[in-house]
Every structure is written in structure tokens, then in C-alpha cells.
Amino acid sequence: MVRSSAVKKILPFLFLFAGVAVGALIPEYSKWINIMGKRLSSPDMATDYIIGVMWAVGIAISIPFWPVAASDKKHLLRLWMVRCTVTLGFMLYYEYHYPLDANSYHLIASGQTFDFGRLDIGRGTDMIAGILWTINHTLPTYDSYHALKVISSLIGFLAVYLFYRGYVIYLGRPIQGLLYVLMLWPSILFWSSILGKDPVHLFGISLYVYGVIGWMKKHKTSYTVPMAIGLAINLGIRVWSAAIFIAPFGLVSLWRAKSMVRKIIMAIIFAYAAQFAIQKFIKQFEIETVSAIVKNTHSLSRSWNKGGSARHAPAFTSLSSMIAFTPLGMFTALFRPLPGEVLNIFGVLAGFENLILLSMLLVAIKRGALVALRDDLALWSLCLLLIWSAFYGFISFQNLGAAVRFRLQVLPILIGFILFLSSKTAQENVRLSRIS
């Protein structure tokens, strides 16, 4: 039963959103909404916007009834308010200034039919289009772009919360400050609120990470269910994403396994999973030889060399040239753009965000916290970040704007890893290592 105090906490949200809805009825405000949505396909953007606001209100009202920890609900309400301010506020500026894939998704979702025969492993655009079409034709969204965007933002919101609950399982206690850090980190907040692949992809990753953490901490087979669902979502969106996330878990599980029987079982599972992912990867990119790997890498990286944040990478003519480039590419994938590299509002914000993140990591390393890698989750996180950045470095270097967006896939893991290295637990590991 929901306590009256929890219901009272909803009232500020209702008044806020009601004010926005009423404001949308004012001619001047309606005109502004239509101007900001000039790139979008809705014929009546003001009405479209009100429907989105009503969806935001409905979700806010539902939060006290969610099957989550009671102590989290008031925080989730506050954080949802902030997210809606971005989704229905700051996002308008982004939609006004840039052509978006989101508009194409909205057009497909508004169509009378959808060809589900197009769905296949690795066809992420078709998968997201199919999901949005299904949502638009089963829920009362009335073809509203903003309603679909709010629902997409909710998926991203739940994804970030799953990351937090996974960390709670591993730490053994809730840390509300960590919830706020993850939810309010600018890149996470923004890119997980858009209408597109990113929120759904992040949700799949969060399910997988939640399962991995539960497995590492409690060793219960029930945690393989979210792992499997998360991998299936990843595989549906990007073939290589599933391979990237499988590898660190297999490596750490083999390394940490205490009995030979368990090592053999984990090796068999990892081998089959890796073989499946690699076969799909080879099929999609038509890779059969080393020269094909070099050629496809060069072609793929150059396909992202466009836009105001584009950069020129060296030509990849051999495997050795790729290996030589990898460290710079990895750094770019994880920590660029830095301040001054991209001179627009998003680039400036991302630059300062990355500088803070890099500074936090350097401080943690200086304090000797890498000894904390004796911890299973820390070791797994590091392996994942290294493998992910080694792959995405070839794409991210070409387009620093895309680099910020791609980084969303691992940013909650990177933040959690750095915060763990800086924590008292990590410092205690350092102290114990020095004593021993």
C-alpha cells in the first residue's frame, strides 16, 4: 500500500507538468513549440507536445507503485522530473538544430503497417523501428513524437536504475549518492533520453551487467536470465556488441574459477558463445582474411568521418598499422573530446565532463588503487573497457561527436569503475597489499 506521503511527493510533478500543458495552449507558446519542432514530422507539434507531457505525468504518477525498493521511490520521482526537463525541454534545442534519425523512426512508427520480416540479428535500425511501431500501435500515444520520446527516455531511465541496483547487489548496501551520479551524469542523462537506438541498447547492456554482477556476487543461476535477455537485445542491435560483452565475462570467469571442473564448464560455455558471436560478425562484415579485416576496418572508420566534429585518422593499410593506432583510439573512445576540441554547446559540455572523468581516474591510479583489481567486478570492468575501447576506437576517432554517443554503452561501467578505485574498499585493498 502506498503511503500518503509518497502520493504527496507527486503533487509538485503534477503542478509542474500541468503548467507546461496549460502553457502549450497559449498561442505564443504553441508557436514556439512548432518552431522548435520544424525538423520533425508531426503536423500539430503543440498537440504532439501536450501528449508527451501527459505521458511524462502518467509515468511520474506510477513511480510510487513500481516494484522497487521503497527507499528509492522518492529519489526516482525527483530524478524523473530532471529527466523530463531534459527530454521535453533541453532536447528541443537539439531537435531544432540537428537533423535526427529520430524523425525517421517516428515516421515509421506512425505508418499503418510494418514489415517484421526485415528483423534479423544485427539489424538494429529495423529492430528499434519495430519496437517503436509496436508501442505506437498498442499504447495511446496517438502518433505523438514526444510521447514516443518520453517512453524511450523511460527505457533509458530504467536502464540506468538497473546499473545502480546491480552495484547495490555487489556493495551489499544502497548508496543514494551513486544513484544521483549515474542518473545526472550529463552524457548519460542526455543520450539515454533520445528517441532511437541508444536507450534500448543501454537497457540491454544494463540487463546483462545486472546479471553479471548478480552472478559474481551470489553465484545464482537465476542471474543468467537477465544476462541472456541483455545479450539477445545487444545481438539484435549490433552483432559486435554481444561479442564485446561476452569476452570479459568469459575471461574473468576462467581466470577466477577455483576448481578445474568449473574452469572446463566455463570454457565450454564461453567457447560456444564466442563461436556464435564471431560467426555472425564474420557473416555481417564478410571477413575471411587478415587483409579483409584491414580493408573493412578502414572502410568502417572512414564512414564516420563527417560532420563538424570529424577528425582524420591515419590510413589502415596493414594489421601492424591498426595495432599501432589502437592505444590512441582507445583513449579517444573513452575520454575525448577534451576541452577545446569540439566548439559547440554539446562539445564544450562533453569536454569538461571527460576532463573530470580522466582526472578522477588519474587521481585513483596515483593513489595506487589498481591493486583493487583483485576484486572480480573491478577486473571484469577493466577487461570490458579495454576490449570495448579497442574496437570502438577505430570509429570514435573519426567523429568525436559520435564518440560521446557511443560511450553511453559503457559510461555507467566506467564511472562505477573509477568510483570503486577511489573508494575506501579499494584503498583498504592497497593497504592490505602493502602489509602483505
C-alpha positions in Angstrom: 0.0 0.0 0.0 1.4 3.4 -1.0 1.7 5.8 1.9 0.1 9.2 1.6 3.5 10.9 2.0 4.6 9.2 -1.3 1.5 10.4 -3.1 2.1 13.9 -1.8 5.5 13.8 -3.4 3.8 13.5 -6.8 2.0 16.8 -6.4 4.9 19.0 -7.4 5.3 17.0 -10.6 1.6 17.3 -11.4 1.6 21.1 -10.9 4.8 21.4 -13.0 3.6 19.3 -15.9 0.1 20.8 -15.7 1.7 24.3 -16.0 3.6 23.1 -19.1 0.5 21.7 -20.6 -1.5 24.8 -20.0 1.3 26.9 -21.3 1.3 24.9 -24.5 -2.3 26.1 -25.1 -1.1 29.8 -25.1 -0.7 30.8 -28.8 2.8 32.3 -28.3 4.0 29.2 -26.5 2.4 26.9 -29.1 4.1 28.9 -31.9 7.5 28.4 -30.1 6.9 24.7 -29.8 6.1 24.4 -33.5 9.2 26.4 -34.4 11.4 24.2 -32.3 10.0 21.1 -34.0 10.5 22.4 -37.5 12.6 19.3 -38.4 10.0 16.9 -37.1 7.2 15.3 -39.0 4.2 15.9 -36.7 1.5 18.1 -38.3 0.5 19.7 -35.0 3.6 20.0 -32.8 1.8 21.7 -29.9 -0.8 18.9 -29.5 2.0 16.4 -30.1 4.0 18.0 -27.2 1.0 18.0 -24.8 0.5 14.3 -25.4 4.2 13.8 -24.5 3.7 15.9 -21.3 0.7 13.8 -20.3 2.8 10.6 -20.7 5.5 12.1 -18.5 2.8 12.9 -15.9 1.4 9.4 -16.1 4.8 7.8 -15.6 5.5 10.1 -12.6 2.2 9.1 -11.0 3.1 5.4 -11.5 6.6 5.5 -9.8 5.3 5.1 -6.2 3.6 1.9 -7.4 6.7 0.4 -9.0 8.0 -2.9 -7.6 11.3 -1.4 -6.4 12.9 -0.6 -3.1 10.6 1.8 -1.2 13.6 4.0 -0.2 14.4 4.6 -3.9 11.0 5.8 -5.0 11.2 9.4 -3.8 14.6 9.7 -5.4 13.3 8.2 -8.7 10.5 10.8 -8.7 13.0 13.6 -8.4 15.2 12.2 -11.0 12.4 11.6 -13.4 11.5 15.3 -13.1 15.0 16.2 -14.1 15.0 13.7 -16.9 11.7 15.1 -18.3 13.2 18.6 -18.1 15.9 17.4 -20.5 13.6 15.2 -22.6 10.9 17.8 -23.0 13.0 20.9 -22.6 16.7 20.9 -23.5 16.1 18.3 -26.1 14.0 20.8 -28.1 17.2 22.8 -28.8 18.9 19.7 -30.1 16.0 18.7 -32.3 15.8 22.3 -33.7 19.5 22.5 -34.7 20.3 19.0 -36.0 18.7 16.5 -38.4 17.9 13.4 -36.5 17.3 9.7 -37.1 14.5 10.1 -34.5 12.3 11.7 -37.1 12.7 8.7 -39.4 11.8 6.4 -36.5 8.7 8.5 -35.8 7.6 8.3 -39.4 7.9 4.5 -39.5 6.1 4.2 -36.1 3.3 6.3 -37.5 2.8 4.1 -40.5 -0.1 1.7 -40.8 2.0 -1.4 -41.2 5.5 -2.6 -40.5 7.4 -5.4 -42.3 8.5 -7.6 -39.4 10.2 -9.8 -41.9 13.0 -7.3 -42.0 14.0 -8.1 -38.5 17.3 -10.1 -38.2 20.3 -10.3 -35.9 22.4 -7.2 -36.1 19.8 -5.1 -37.9 19.5 -2.5 -35.1 17.6 0.2 -37.1 14.9 -2.3 -38.1 14.7 -3.7 -34.5 14.2 -0.2 -33.0 11.7 0.7 -35.7 9.7 -2.4 -35.0 9.7 -1.8 -31.3 8.5 1.8 -31.7 5.9 0.8 -34.3 4.5 -1.8 -31.8 4.5 0.8 -28.9 2.7 3.3 -31.1 0.0 0.9 -32.2 -0.6 -0.7 -28.8 -0.4 2.2 -26.4 -2.4 5.5 -26.5 0.4 7.6 -28.0 -1.7 8.9 -30.9 1.3 9.1 -33.2 2.9 11.7 -30.9 6.7 12.1 -31.4 7.1 13.5 -27.9 5.1 10.6 -26.4 7.4 8.1 -28.1 10.4 10.1 -27.0 9.2 10.1 -23.3 8.7 6.3 -23.5 12.1 5.9 -25.0 13.5 8.1 -22.2 11.8 5.9 -19.7 13.6 2.9 -21.1 16.9 4.7 -20.6 15.8 5.7 -17.1 15.1 2.1 -16.2 18.5 1.1 -17.7 20.4 3.5 -15.5 18.5 2.3 -12.5 19.3 -1.3 -13.3 23.0 -0.4 -13.3 22.6 1.1 -9.9 20.7 -1.9 -8.5 23.5 -4.1 -9.8 26.0 -2.1 -7.9 23.8 -2.2 -4.8 23.9 -6.0 -5.0 27.7 -6.1 -5.2 28.3 -3.5 -2.5 25.6 -5.0 -0.2 24.0 -1.7 0.6 22.3 1.2 -1.1 24.3 4.4 -1.8 21.8 7.0 -2.9 24.6 9.4 -4.0 25.7 6.8 -6.6 22.2 6.7 -8.0 22.3 10.5 -8.5 25.8 10.4 -10.0 24.7 7.8 -12.6 21.3 9.4 -13.3 22.6 13.0 -13.6 25.8 12.4 -15.4 25.3 14.7 -18.4 26.1 12.3 -21.3 24.1 9.5 -19.6 21.1 11.8 -18.9 21.0 13.2 -22.4 21.8 10.3 -24.7 19.6 7.8 -22.8 16.7 10.2 -23.3 16.6 10.4 -27.1 14.3 8.6 -29.5 16.5 6.0 -31.1 18.8 3.0 -30.5 20.7 4.3 -27.5 18.1 3.9 -24.7 17.1 0.4 -25.9 20.8 -0.6 -26.4 21.7 0.7 -22.9 18.7 -1.2 -21.4 20.0 -4.4 -23.0 23.5 -3.7 -21.6 22.2 -2.9 -18.2 20.2 -6.2 -18.0 23.4 -8.1 -19.0 25.5 -6.1 -16.4 22.9 -6.7 -13.7 23.1 -10.4 -14.4 26.9 -10.5 -14.4 27.1 -8.6 -11.1 24.5 -10.9 -9.5 26.3 -14.0 -10.8 29.7 -12.7 -9.5 28.2 -11.8 -6.1 25.7 -14.5 -5.4 26.5 -17.3 -7.9 22.8 -18.0 -8.6 21.8 -19.4 -11.9 18.7 -17.1 -11.9 21.0 -14.2 -12.9 21.8 -15.9 -16.2 18.2 -14.9 -17.3 18.9 -11.1 -17.4 22.3 -11.9 -18.9 20.7 -13.9 -21.7 18.0 -11.3 -22.4 20.5 -8.5 -22.4 22.8 -10.3 -24.8 19.8 -11.0 -27.1 19.0 -7.3 -27.2 22.6 -6.5 -27.9 22.8 -9.1 -30.6 19.6 -7.7 -32.2 21.1 -4.2 -32.3 24.7 -4.7 -33.1 26.4 -8.1 -33.6 29.8 -7.0 -32.4 28.3 -5.6 -29.1 27.3 -9.1 -27.9 30.9 -10.4 -28.7 32.4 -7.4 -26.9 30.4 -8.1 -23.7 30.7 -11.9 -23.7 34.5 -11.9 -23.9 35.4 -10.1 -20.5 32.9 -12.3 -18.6 34.4 -15.5 -20.1 38.0 -14.4 -19.4 37.4 -13.4 -15.8 35.3 -16.4 -15.1 38.1 -18.7 -16.4 40.8 -16.8 -14.5 38.9 -16.7 -11.2 37.5 -20.3 -11.3 38.9 -22.3 -8.4 38.1 -25.8 -9.5 39.2 -27.5 -12.7 35.6 -28.7 -13.3 34.3 -25.2 -13.2 37.1 -24.0 -15.4 36.1 -26.6 -18.0 32.4 -25.8 -17.9 33.0 -22.1 -18.2 35.5 -22.7 -21.0 32.9 -24.7 -23.0 30.1 -22.1 -22.5 32.5 -19.3 -23.4 33.7 -21.1 -26.5 30.2 -21.8 -27.8 29.1 -18.2 -27.1 32.2 -16.8 -28.7 31.9 -19.0 -31.7 28.3 -18.0 -32.3 29.1 -14.2 -32.0 32.2 -14.5 -34.2 30.3 -16.3 -36.9 27.6 -13.7 -37.0 30.3 -10.9 -37.0 32.2 -12.5 -39.9 28.9 -13.1 -41.9 27.8 -9.4 -41.5 31.2 -7.9 -42.4 32.3 -10.5 -44.9 35.6 -11.0 -43.1 37.6 -14.1 -44.2 41.2 -13.0 -44.2 43.5 -10.6 -42.4 43.5 -8.3 -45.4 39.7 -8.3 -45.3 39.9 -7.2 -41.6 42.2 -4.3 -42.5 40.1 -3.3 -45.5 36.8 -3.4 -43.6 38.2 -1.5 -40.6 39.5 1.2 -42.9 36.2 1.5 -44.7 34.1 1.4 -41.5 36.2 4.1 -39.8 36.0 6.4 -42.8 32.2 6.1 -42.9 32.1 8.2 -39.7 34.5 10.9 -40.9 31.8 13.6 -41.4 30.2 16.5 -39.6 31.6 19.4 -37.6 33.4 17.1 -35.1 35.1 14.9 -37.7 38.8 14.0 -37.4 41.2 12.3 -39.8 42.8 9.1 -38.7 45.8 7.5 -40.5 45.0 5.1 -43.3 44.9 1.5 -42.1 47.0 -0.5 -44.6 48.1 -3.4 -42.5 47.5 -5.2 -39.3 50.5 -3.5 -37.7 49.2 0.0 -38.6 46.0 -0.9 -36.8 47.8 -2.2 -33.7 50.0 1.0 -33.6 46.8 3.1 -33.7 44.9 1.2 -31.1 46.2 3.0 -27.9 45.2 6.4 -29.3 41.9 5.1 -30.5 41.2 3.5 -27.1 41.9 6.8 -25.3 39.7 8.7 -27.8 36.8 6.2 -27.3 36.9 6.6 -23.5 38.0 10.2 -22.9 37.6 12.5 -25.9 36.7 15.2 -26.8 38.7 17.1 -24.3 38.0 20.9 -23.7 38.5 22.9 -26.9 38.3 20.0 -29.4 34.6 20.5 -30.3 33.4 24.1 -30.1 29.6 23.8 -29.8 27.5 23.5 -26.7 27.5 19.7 -26.7 31.2 19.5 -27.4 32.1 22.0 -24.6 29.9 20.1 -22.1 31.4 16.8 -23.2 34.9 18.2 -23.0 34.6 19.3 -19.4 32.8 16.0 -18.5 35.6 14.0 -20.0 38.3 16.1 -18.3 36.6 15.5 -14.9 36.4 11.7 -15.6 40.0 11.5 -16.7 41.2 13.5 -13.7 39.3 11.2 -11.3 40.9 8.1 -12.9 44.4 9.6 -12.7 43.9 10.5 -9.1 42.7 7.0 -8.3 45.7 5.4 -10.1 48.2 7.8 -8.4 46.9 6.6 -5.0 47.7 3.1 -6.0 44.2 1.9 -6.3 44.9 -0.5 -9.2 45.6 -3.1 -6.5 41.8 -3.2 -6.3 41.8 -5.3 -9.4 42.0 -8.3 -7.2 38.2 -7.6 -6.9 36.3 -9.6 -9.5 34.0 -6.8 -10.6 36.8 -4.3 -10.9 38.8 -6.8 -13.1 35.8 -7.5 -15.2 35.1 -3.8 -15.7 38.7 -3.2 -16.8 38.6 -6.0 -19.3 35.4 -4.8 -20.7 36.5 -1.2 -21.0 39.8 -2.3 -22.7 38.0 -4.6 -25.2 35.2 -2.1 -25.9 37.5 0.8 -26.4 39.9 -1.2 -28.6 37.0 -1.9 -31.0 35.3 1.5 -30.9 38.5 3.5 -31.1 38.6 3.0 -34.8 35.1 4.6 -35.2 35.2 7.1 -32.4 38.5 8.8 -33.5 36.9 9.8 -36.8 34.0 11.6 -35.2 34.2 13.0 -31.7 30.5 13.8 -31.6 29.7 10.1 -32.3 32.3 9.1 -29.7 30.3 10.8 -26.9 27.2 9.0 -28.1 28.9 5.6 -28.4 30.4 5.9 -25.0 27.0 5.7 -23.4 27.2 1.9 -23.8 30.0 1.7 -21.2 29.8 5.1 -19.4 27.9 3.7 -16.3 30.6 1.0 -16.1 33.4 3.4 -16.5 32.0 5.7 -13.8 31.4 2.8 -11.4 34.9 1.5 -12.0 36.6 4.9 -11.3 34.4 5.5 -8.2 35.3 2.0 -6.9 39.0 2.6 -7.4 38.6 5.8 -5.4 36.6 4.1 -2.6 37.6 3.1 0.9 37.3 -0.5 -0.2 39.9 -0.1 -2.9 42.2 1.9 -0.6 41.9 -0.9 2.0 43.0 -3.4 -0.6 46.0 -1.2 -1.3 46.8 -1.1 2.5 46.5 -4.8 2.8 48.7 -5.5 -0.2 51.5 -3.3 1.3 51.3 -5.1 4.6 51.5 -8.5 3.0 
